[in-house]
Every structure is written in structure tokens, then in C-alpha cells.
Amino acid sequence: MPIYRIAPGPPLDQHIEWLWHYTDYHPDHDREHVLPDGGCDLIINLESRPRRLFQRANPQEHRAFRRGWISGAQSEFLIIDALPASTMIGAHFRPGAAARFMGLPAPEFAAQVVELDDIWRAGVWEWRDQLMEARGPREKFTVFERFLNERLARSPARLDAGPGISNAIEGFMRAPELRHMGRAADDMGVSRRHFIAEFRRHVGLTPKTFCRIRRFQDVLVAIQAKRPVGWADLACSCGYYDQSHFIRDFIRFAGMNPSSYLDRRLDGDPNFARR
């Protein structure tokens, strides 16, 4: 399965962490858990088969998505199908950056997966045809970046996170600790309540949930580097009160306990695990 991932050029690099594309994917499993990281994903299906999103509470129930969709900032794992010989392309937005491209405040698509038809309406799919016709990943990325730059130029700048929220996001990414929230609110010259509302409007998550997710992401990074894993020491070093607190958060965000995750994670991407 050829997998390609690149950083976009400016000005997209201020909003999008990476672009990705895979083709002729042949998984050894039929479902995957997608784990939250605080950002959003724009996903374009480059074939005619729909993709399925399964309910967490009842994995027999699902919704089908066809041409393209946005996966908003999630506070829990998602369960998706893994089809043989599938081909897709997508953009992973930095936290707080997707709203401008969607033309909507982040809470309107947070904790959801939404068909792009429902957001952008008709007349946006000519560029998907161009993506499908483009030869090779380099040409596909060129078409994709051109479209994203057009969306950025046409979208209202008021949906961008301002310097105060952007600085808060960067601070929480470096050190996901809520004690920094008061400082961030003071830097913006607003109350904590106003800061929380503004943060959620741009990110789609409250600061508390965002910090929990980023702490979970710190765990995933640490797991990648450690063999074997000492769970109690890891929980302490990542800021959890105790091991039970760590396991509760891990199960919420991963849909499985840490040991099961180690057995099921996909090679090359810690944010995906076999069902």
C-alpha cells in the first residue's frame, strides 16, 4: 500500500499540518479505530464505493459516506471500515484551523462526521473529478492544494482563531495542563468563561477536553519510543493522578485498554488501531 504524506506549502501550512494520500490499500482487518488528537480531517473518497462509520454503542449500525466529508474535532474514538484496494486523499487541519475552510464555527461540525454536500452545497465537486483524473500523488497533491487555497481565499477571516486562542492552543500542545488556562485568559484580557467559549468556538472542544486529548497523545508518542512499557511510570510522567485515571482516559479515547492498543495499533500511524 503506497502511503504518501506531505506538508503543504504556504499559506496552507499555517492551517494544515499535513496532506495525505493512499492508494490500493489492502488491510488485514475490516474495521479501524481512529483516535482523537484535537484536530480535524477533510477526507475525499477517490472511488465509487461508500465508506462506513459505525456507531460506538451499536457497531452493527452505520452511516455511509460517499464523495467527501469533514471529521470534526472528536472527543472519542471513531470506528470506520477498512476496505481492500481503497484510494483516498485528505488534509489534517491544525487544531482551531478547519472552521475557516468549512465556513462554519467549529462547534457546528465538532464531534461529528459530516458530508461536504451538507456544508458546501452543490457545485464543489468538479475538483474531485480533477483529483481522480490526476496521475500520481504529486499531481493529486497539486490539485488538492489549489482547491484548498481557493477555499482559504474565499472564506471569512473572522473564522480564524486570533492570536490569543492560537497562543493558547500552542501552549496546551506543548504542555496540556489546565493551570495555563488562567494565564491564557489574562493574556486575552477576558474572563475564564469567555476564554472557554472562544476556545470552543474555534477548536470545537473545551480547553479541558482538549488538554485531556493532548495528554493522551503524549502517551501514544511515549509508547512508540519505549520497549517494554512501564504503565505506572508512564501515567505519572504524562501527568495522570494514578494508573486508574490513566486507563479510564485511554479507554475513552482509544476504545480499548493500553495493552490491547499495543497489540492492535497500525504500523506507521499511532492514531489508528485495528478493531
C-alpha positions as CSV (number, residue, x, y, z in Angstrom):
1,M,0.0,0.0,0.0
2,P,1.7,3.2,-1.1
3,I,1.1,5.9,1.5
4,Y,2.2,9.5,0.9
5,R,2.2,12.4,3.4
6,I,3.5,15.9,2.8
7,A,3.5,19.3,4.4
8,P,1.6,21.8,2.3
9,G,3.2,25.0,1.1
10,P,2.4,28.5,2.4
11,P,-0.1,29.8,3.3
12,L,-1.8,26.4,3.8
13,D,1.0,25.3,6.2
14,Q,-0.4,27.8,8.8
15,H,-3.7,25.9,8.8
16,I,-3.0,22.3,7.7
17,E,-0.5,20.0,9.4
18,W,-0.2,17.6,6.5
19,L,-1.8,16.3,3.4
20,W,-2.1,12.5,2.9
21,H,-2.9,10.1,0.1
22,Y,-3.0,6.3,-0.1
23,T,-3.9,4.0,-3.0
24,D,-4.5,0.3,-3.3
25,Y,-4.8,-0.1,0.4
26,H,-5.2,-3.8,1.4
27,P,-5.7,-4.1,5.2
28,D,-5.6,-7.3,7.1
29,H,-8.7,-6.2,9.1
30,D,-12.1,-4.9,8.3
31,R,-12.5,-2.1,10.8
32,E,-10.3,0.5,12.5
33,H,-10.4,2.8,15.5
34,V,-9.5,6.4,14.6
35,L,-8.2,8.2,17.8
36,P,-8.7,11.9,18.5
37,D,-5.9,14.4,18.5
38,G,-7.7,17.7,18.8
39,G,-7.6,18.4,15.0
40,C,-10.0,17.8,12.1
41,D,-9.7,15.9,8.9
42,L,-11.1,16.6,5.4
43,I,-11.4,13.3,3.5
44,I,-12.1,12.8,-0.2
45,N,-13.0,9.3,-1.4
46,L,-11.4,8.7,-4.8
47,E,-13.6,5.8,-5.8
48,S,-17.3,5.0,-6.1
49,R,-17.6,2.7,-3.1
50,P,-19.1,4.4,0.0
51,R,-17.2,4.3,3.3
52,R,-18.9,3.4,6.6
53,L,-18.8,4.9,10.0
54,F,-20.1,2.6,12.8
55,Q,-21.9,3.5,16.0
56,R,-19.8,3.1,19.1
57,A,-22.7,1.8,21.2
58,N,-24.0,-0.5,18.4
59,P,-21.3,-1.5,15.9
60,Q,-23.9,-3.2,13.7
61,E,-25.4,0.2,12.8
62,H,-23.6,2.6,10.5
63,R,-23.8,5.6,8.2
64,A,-22.4,5.7,4.7
65,F,-20.3,8.5,3.3
66,R,-19.6,8.8,-0.4
67,R,-17.6,11.6,-2.0
68,G,-16.1,13.7,0.7
69,W,-16.6,14.6,4.4
70,I,-15.2,16.5,7.3
71,S,-14.4,14.7,10.5
72,G,-14.7,17.5,13.2
73,A,-12.7,17.6,16.4
74,Q,-13.6,14.4,18.2
75,S,-13.7,13.7,21.9
76,E,-13.9,9.9,21.4
77,F,-12.7,7.3,19.0
78,L,-14.4,6.6,15.7
79,I,-15.0,3.2,14.2
80,I,-14.6,3.1,10.4
81,D,-14.4,0.3,7.8
82,A,-11.2,-0.7,6.1
83,L,-11.9,-1.7,2.5
84,P,-9.5,-3.6,0.3
85,A,-8.0,-1.8,-2.7
86,S,-9.3,1.6,-1.5
87,T,-8.0,5.0,-2.5
88,M,-8.4,8.3,-0.6
89,I,-6.8,11.7,-0.1
90,G,-7.2,14.1,2.8
91,A,-6.0,17.1,4.8
92,H,-5.3,17.1,8.6
93,F,-6.1,20.5,10.0
94,R,-4.2,22.0,12.9
95,P,-6.5,22.5,16.0
96,G,-8.6,25.5,15.5
97,A,-8.0,25.8,11.8
98,A,-10.7,24.0,10.0
99,A,-13.6,26.4,10.7
100,R,-12.4,28.9,8.1
101,F,-12.3,26.3,5.3
102,M,-15.7,25.0,6.2
103,G,-17.2,28.5,6.5
104,L,-18.7,27.5,9.9
105,P,-17.8,27.8,13.6
106,A,-16.1,24.7,14.8
107,P,-18.9,23.5,17.2
108,E,-21.2,23.1,14.1
109,F,-19.2,20.1,13.0
110,A,-17.4,19.1,16.2
111,A,-17.9,15.5,17.4
112,Q,-19.5,14.7,14.0
113,V,-18.6,13.4,10.6
114,V,-20.5,15.5,8.0
115,E,-20.9,15.1,4.3
116,L,-19.3,18.0,2.4
117,D,-22.5,18.3,0.4
118,D,-24.3,19.4,3.6
119,I,-21.7,22.2,4.2
120,W,-20.6,23.4,0.8
121,R,-23.8,22.5,-1.1
122,A,-23.8,22.0,-4.9
123,G,-21.1,23.0,-7.3
124,V,-17.9,21.9,-5.4
125,W,-17.2,18.5,-6.9
126,E,-15.5,19.4,-10.2
127,W,-12.2,19.5,-8.3
128,R,-12.8,15.9,-7.1
129,D,-13.1,14.8,-10.7
130,Q,-9.8,16.5,-11.3
131,L,-8.3,14.7,-8.3
132,M,-9.5,11.3,-9.7
133,E,-8.1,12.2,-13.1
134,A,-4.7,13.4,-11.8
135,R,-1.8,11.0,-12.4
136,G,0.2,10.0,-9.4
137,P,0.4,11.5,-5.9
138,R,2.4,14.6,-6.8
139,E,-0.2,15.8,-9.3
140,K,-3.1,14.9,-7.0
141,F,-1.5,17.0,-4.2
142,T,-1.1,19.9,-6.6
143,V,-4.8,19.8,-7.5
144,F,-5.8,19.4,-3.8
145,E,-3.6,22.3,-2.7
146,R,-5.0,24.5,-5.4
147,F,-8.6,23.8,-4.2
148,L,-7.7,24.4,-0.6
149,N,-6.0,27.7,-1.4
150,E,-9.2,28.8,-3.2
151,R,-11.3,27.9,-0.2
152,L,-9.0,29.8,2.1
153,A,-9.1,32.9,-0.1
154,R,-12.9,32.9,-0.3
155,S,-13.6,32.1,3.4
156,P,-14.1,34.8,6.0
157,A,-11.0,35.6,8.1
158,R,-13.2,36.2,11.1
159,L,-13.4,32.4,11.5
160,D,-9.6,32.2,12.1
161,A,-8.5,31.8,15.7
162,G,-7.0,35.1,16.8
163,P,-3.5,35.4,18.4
164,G,-4.9,34.8,21.9
165,I,-6.6,31.5,21.1
166,S,-3.7,30.4,18.8
167,N,-1.2,31.0,21.6
168,A,-3.4,29.1,24.0
169,I,-3.6,26.1,21.5
170,E,0.2,26.2,21.1
171,G,0.7,26.3,24.9
172,F,-1.7,23.4,25.5
173,M,0.1,21.4,22.7
174,R,3.4,21.8,24.5
175,A,2.1,21.3,28.0
176,P,-1.5,20.1,28.2
177,E,-2.2,21.4,31.7
178,L,-5.2,23.4,32.6
179,R,-3.3,25.6,35.1
180,H,-2.2,27.6,32.0
181,M,-5.9,28.5,31.2
182,G,-5.9,31.4,33.6
183,R,-2.8,32.8,32.1
184,A,-4.2,32.5,28.6
185,A,-7.4,34.3,29.6
186,D,-5.4,37.0,31.2
187,D,-3.3,37.4,28.1
188,M,-6.5,37.9,26.1
189,G,-7.9,40.3,28.7
190,V,-11.1,38.2,29.1
191,S,-12.7,36.2,31.9
192,R,-12.2,32.4,32.1
193,R,-15.8,31.8,31.0
194,H,-15.3,34.0,27.9
195,F,-12.0,32.3,27.1
196,I,-13.6,28.8,27.3
197,A,-16.4,29.9,25.0
198,E,-13.9,31.4,22.4
199,F,-11.7,28.4,22.6
200,R,-14.6,26.1,21.9
201,R,-15.9,28.3,19.0
202,H,-12.6,27.9,17.2
203,V,-11.4,24.4,18.2
204,G,-14.8,22.6,18.8
205,L,-13.6,21.3,22.2
206,T,-13.4,22.9,25.6
207,P,-9.9,23.6,26.9
208,K,-10.3,20.8,29.5
209,T,-11.2,18.2,26.9
210,F,-8.5,19.4,24.5
211,C,-5.9,19.1,27.2
212,R,-7.1,15.5,28.1
213,I,-6.8,14.6,24.4
214,R,-3.3,16.1,24.1
215,R,-2.1,14.3,27.2
216,F,-3.4,11.1,25.7
217,Q,-1.5,11.9,22.5
218,D,1.7,12.4,24.7
219,V,1.1,8.8,25.9
220,L,0.9,7.5,22.3
221,V,4.2,9.2,21.4
222,A,5.8,7.8,24.5
223,I,4.6,4.3,23.8
224,Q,6.2,4.5,20.3
225,A,9.6,5.1,21.9
226,K,9.5,2.6,24.8
227,R,10.1,-1.1,24.9
228,P,8.8,-2.5,27.2
229,V,6.2,0.0,28.6
230,G,6.1,0.6,32.3
231,W,2.5,1.8,32.6
232,A,2.6,3.2,36.1
233,D,5.7,5.3,35.4
234,L,4.3,6.4,32.0
235,A,1.0,7.5,33.6
236,C,2.9,9.6,36.2
237,S,5.3,11.2,33.7
238,C,2.3,12.2,31.5
239,G,0.5,13.9,34.3
240,Y,-2.2,11.4,35.4
241,Y,-3.2,11.3,39.0
242,D,-2.8,7.5,39.1
243,Q,-2.9,4.5,36.9
244,S,-6.7,4.0,37.1
245,H,-7.2,7.6,35.9
246,F,-4.8,6.9,33.0
247,I,-6.7,3.8,32.0
248,R,-10.1,5.4,32.1
249,D,-8.9,8.2,29.8
250,F,-7.2,5.8,27.5
251,I,-10.2,3.6,27.1
252,R,-12.4,6.6,26.3
253,F,-10.1,7.9,23.6
254,A,-8.9,4.6,22.2
255,G,-11.9,2.3,22.7
256,M,-9.6,-0.3,24.2
257,N,-7.2,-0.7,27.1
258,P,-3.5,0.2,26.7
259,S,-2.3,-3.4,26.3
260,S,-4.9,-4.1,23.6
261,Y,-3.8,-0.9,21.8
262,L,-0.2,-2.1,21.7
263,D,-1.4,-5.3,20.0
264,R,-3.7,-3.6,17.5
265,R,-2.1,-0.3,16.6
266,L,-1.3,0.1,12.9
267,D,2.3,0.4,11.8
268,G,3.3,3.9,11.0
269,D,0.4,5.8,12.5
270,P,-0.3,5.6,16.2
271,N,-3.8,7.2,15.7
272,F,-5.2,4.1,14.1
273,A,-5.8,0.7,15.6
274,R,-7.4,-2.5,14.4
275,R,-10.8,-3.1,15.6
